[in-house]
Amino acid sequence: MGFREDGQAALDWAARYLENVGDHPVLAQVAPGEIRSRLPAHPPDRPEPFADVLRDVDEVLLPGITHWQSPRFFAYFAVSGGEPGILAELLAATLNNVGILWRTSPASAELEALTLDWTAELLGLPEGWHGHIEDTASVSTIAALAAAREATGGKVVVCSEEAHSSVTRAARLLGLETRTTPTDDAFRLRMDALDLTDAAAVVATVGTTSTTSVDPVAEIADACAEAGVWLHVDAAYAGASWVCPELRWSQAGVERADSLVVNAHKWLFTPMDCSLLWTSRPDELRAAFSLVPEYLRTRDDVENISDYGPALGRRFRSLKLWAVLRCYGREGLQARIREAIRLAELFEGRVRAAPGWEVCAPRPFSVVCFRRDASDEENEAILERVNASGELFISHTRLGGRYVLRLAVGNERTTDDDIERAWKSLQSAI
Ligand SMILES: Cc1ncc(COP(=O)(O)O)c(C=O)c1O
């Protein structure tokens, strides 16, 4: 069969998958090694038909898939790879452009700049910031902290104890020390404990990984300005919510950041991977990363995005973001974000109304932290039981030393019925 027929079959497969994704057990119900053991140990000598690949995806790999696209995927940060983004990925792979310089893919370079400007406008960010795409927030933060190190000469990265582990990892990689600051009873960085001695940067989080708490960014910005310290804001998850004006309370102070990361692959309906990094100080990023070997020298009077981050060859990631922004529009994005928050509120209401259950943290966005009024072991057993049922997938965290369950809403297919099913499963897992 040719490309067209195989492509048709793959697209049919994708459409069927998305139509029925809610029917699969959400968490893959396989043992470690099981999938590999069902596959040939050695590569084929002769070419095989693509149809065989597709068949094996269905029969062998699918049981080993944890369904991130499922409406009852409630673990970590629940996400959606939106359909326009899926199709755009096909086009990007077809073009197979490698954006090392403007001239190796002018459309990719210019669309990336445009989509970052569009997204900045949608999120209400300051005009004129320089934006580009990295693969993940981990790498965006590495890029930002490399610039901070270059710009300040500081040796320490300061963040709250609720900051994501990628901050410590970036610091370690850059030879910087991490200083964690305690949080208050709403899991926000405590200003009275902020110590900026020898600091290169503060990483403030808007939407922490455990509870989605929001650090006092405006006050942190004051302290950073006074001490000459770089302010990087990690809004990997919650930054997307700023598309809704009523949620921009959490943006206060972000306009004074030196850099900001928002993951389009978290809550902007763009398939993995697509991390948006903006900076108000692009010269510092260039100083940290620009290095042009002879074979890449041109007389083009243009910007090369590879001067702003660790990668040279870059995927055409902006194509999928552009497709999502166009096909959903501001209103479509707002409706999806508001719906996720409404559904999280619905779930939170169920927990609050049920004796023997407790909500364990404020809920600024679409993540509910809760637990059964019982031992840590019993809560962990509830999590294991519901995840093993395949009905839903949730994850956990630890707050104030206690084991806490987390239900995150973010999939665009999630409905009231999915929330009720999740709640029923949890109750019957006691
Ligand atoms: C607040 C926050 N920052 C950063 C990250 C890292 O994201 P990525 O997987 O894109 O590196 C996460 C991951 O969930 C996160 O929750």
The ligand as an SDF file (V2000), in Angstrom:
LIG
                    3D

 16 16  0  0  0  0  0  0  0  0999 V2000
    4.9140   23.9710   37.7060 C   0  0  0  0  0  0  0  0  0  0  0  0
    5.6880   23.0670   36.7820 C   0  0  0  0  0  0  0  0  0  0  0  0
    6.8150   23.5260   36.2160 N   0  0  0  0  0  0  0  0  0  0  0  0
    7.5490   22.7630   35.3860 C   0  0  0  0  0  0  0  0  0  0  0  0
    7.1720   21.4850   35.0670 C   0  0  0  0  0  0  0  0  0  0  0  0
    8.0070   20.6720   34.1250 C   0  0  0  0  0  0  0  0  0  0  0  0
    7.3440   20.5450   32.9170 O   0  0  0  0  0  0  0  0  0  0  0  0
    8.0000   19.7960   31.6780 P   0  0  0  0  0  0  0  0  0  0  0  0
    7.5490   18.3700   31.7760 O   0  0  0  0  0  0  0  0  0  0  0  0
    7.4380   20.4980   30.4720 O   0  0  0  0  0  0  0  0  0  0  0  0
    9.4730   19.9160   31.7820 O   0  0  0  0  0  0  0  0  0  0  0  0
    5.9970   20.9590   35.6220 C   0  0  0  0  0  0  0  0  0  0  0  0
    5.5480   19.6070   35.2930 C   0  0  0  0  0  0  0  0  0  0  0  0
    4.4670   19.1950   35.5720 O   0  0  0  0  0  0  0  0  0  0  0  0
    5.2610   21.7700   36.5050 C   0  0  0  0  0  0  0  0  0  0  0  0
    4.1610   21.2960   37.1010 O   0  0  0  0  0  0  0  0  0  0  0  0
  1  2  1  0
  2  3  1  0
  2 15  2  0
  3  4  2  0
  4  5  1  0
  5  6  1  0
  5 12  2  0
  6  7  1  0
  7  8  1  0
  8  9  2  0
  8 10  1  0
  8 11  1  0
 12 13  1  0
 12 15  1  0
 13 14  2  0
 15 16  1  0
M  END
$$$$
